[in-house]
Amino acid sequence: MTADYPDNPSGWARRAVDRWLDLAPADREAKLIRWLQNYDDAASWGDEPYRWVLDSLPPGAAGADAQSALAQAIQAVLARRPDVEPPGNHREQLLYNLLHLAAAIHRPGQLWLPLLGMLERQKLAGDFFGSDLRASLRAALIGNQGDDRLAGLWLRMGKKAESFPPGTPVQGFYGALMLPPVNEGPSPVVAESLLWAAKDLEGDWDRRRPRFMELLRSLTTAFPRNSARWDVDLIRMADGARWPRWTCSCVNMFPRFGEPGDVGMPAPVAKMIRTIFRVRISQRLWSSCVARMTLSGEALAYYERFRDEFHADLARMQRQAGYRSDGAWERLLQNTLASSLRWIERPLPHNVPAPSSYPTFPALNPGYSLANQAA
């Protein structure tokens, strides 16, 4: 493998990796051990070794073969039990770079069992320039899980009851997210891991909504499917795992369950429709935050206009004013309820309360439940 590279550290590293790929497996292993401790020519290339090794892998189909060779070398180094008997004088640097390489290339077929062995030995300790090596092991494990053996560990991490490896509830969610799929979907423990992440974010009033929405985007990106299906699936996950009420502002609260008229909505909207159009609620979900109804005619037209105007105003509010908190979401829901009374052409029943008296949720009235409102 030959190529023309620039005469600078980036070019030198790429040329060195090309030569490394031509070595026999045992020689690649030995060379990698030296590189990961900044020996040989790598000492003058600036970045930590794992960075320039990754940046120097060839692109395209050659890159896939190079990653396979790299995974084979990492597997061989892990088989030496470097956490117990480090091959070299710079143990922390070797382990730091080795585990970061393992985390980056995602090769569970080759790396899962040796990484699991390191976890089970629990001999890994120390840090490299302030970076806990156990955290590096956590990152490598997350991306290389070959079965569901760590499902319990990620949930313990969510409950802040796991110390080896250390991690936050959000990191526990990412561990659960990367468990092998079940029936082409996420592992069943993902819903509970989101519960613990939400509880951990709860005190961050201004940022908890965008932060939790980022976790949901990670989930829906990892398992692409029709957005309408995700709308329903997220609400069912929230219902089953009993996510905190404030997280309702993080999902589409106007899902379609089946036919066009089989729809869900925030509980205050359902109360308005029930009072004005005399439509019964067929199902309550998510601690009664969400109501399911079968609508037609005027009731369906009201629902669709409410949904569309609320979503348009929400997007405008976030784009122009930057308001992203669940409190702002709730106030917008309250304002849309107030303005929606002007859309109704039929005479309003005498028992329709003023919109300002509608108890909403979750930030302004966390005890609200549709179930305890009068029919």
Buried (B, 14 or more C-beta within 10 A) or exposed (E): EEEEBEEEBBBBBBBBBBEBBEBEEEEBBBBBBBBBBBBEEBEEBEBBBBBBBBEBBBEEEEEEEBBBBBBBBBBBBBEBBBBEEBBEEBBBBBBBBBBBBBBBBBBBEBBBBBBBEBBEEEEBEEBBEEEBBBBBBBBBBBBBBBEBEBBEBBBBBBBBEBEBBBBBBBBBBBBBBBBEEEEEEBBBBBBBBBBBBBBBBEEEEEEBBBBBBEBBEBBBEBBEEEEEEBBBBBBBBBBBBEBBBBBBBBBBBBBBBEEEBBBBBBBBBBBBBBBBBEBEBEEBBBBBBBBBBBBEEBBBEBBBEBBEBBBEBBEEBBEEEEBBBBBBBBBBBBBBBEEBEEEBEEEEEEEBEEBEEBBBBBBEEEEBBBEEBEE
